[in-house]
Amino acid sequence: MTTKVLFVCLGNICRSPSAENIANYWIEQKGLTGQIECDSAGTSGYHVGARPDSRMAAAARENPGIELKGRSRQLTIYDFDEFDLILAMDRDNYHNILDLDQRQQHREKVKMMCDFCRQYDDSDVPDPYYGGTEGFRHVIDLLMDACEGLIDQIQDSAVS
């Protein structure tokens, strides 16, 4: 059975597409292609159709094998039925996701991305949009850690 994961941030041009592509990198590295599928979305429609932010893509390319692909889309009510796990990048995203689920039928699917970190103790993946280069690098490092932890946990759950 395939586990479907959706990564969500505000605009779907920095953090969530980074998480999606980094998770896909770990899936490939760990030989789990076809067992875990990833996508990303934003809680807002500000950037629908846009490619990942060029500054975020540049920070991602500093890690061999990581390339940001895809186009921004907005989170919809249908995503709750489509995905097994929905990961919010920060508390605002988390609450916006839960607000969309008005009947509160899917609350257990919604988790915080940083809950899967092993090396970092951040509670949120910070939005680097208005910051400098180091902010983008920090987000990539944080997501490298969190995504590997996530993929390992999904793999461990499938085995047990």
Sequence and secondary structure as in RCSB ss.txt:
>XXXX:A:sequence
MTTKVLFVCLGNICRSPSAENIANYWIEQKGLTGQIECDSAGTSGYHVGARPDSRMAAAARENPGIELKGRSRQL
TIYDFDEFDLILAMDRDNYHNILDLDQRQQHREKVKMMCDFCRQYDDSDVPDPYYGGTEGFRHVIDLLMDACEGL
IDQIQDSAVS
>XXXX:A:secstr
  EEEEEEESSSSSHHHHHHHHHHHHHHHTT BTTEEEEEEESS TTTT    HHHHHHHHTSTT        B 
 TTHHHH SEEEESSHHHHHHHHHH TT SSGGGEEEGGGG SS   SS    TTS HHHHHHHHHHHHHHHHHH
HHHHHHHHH 
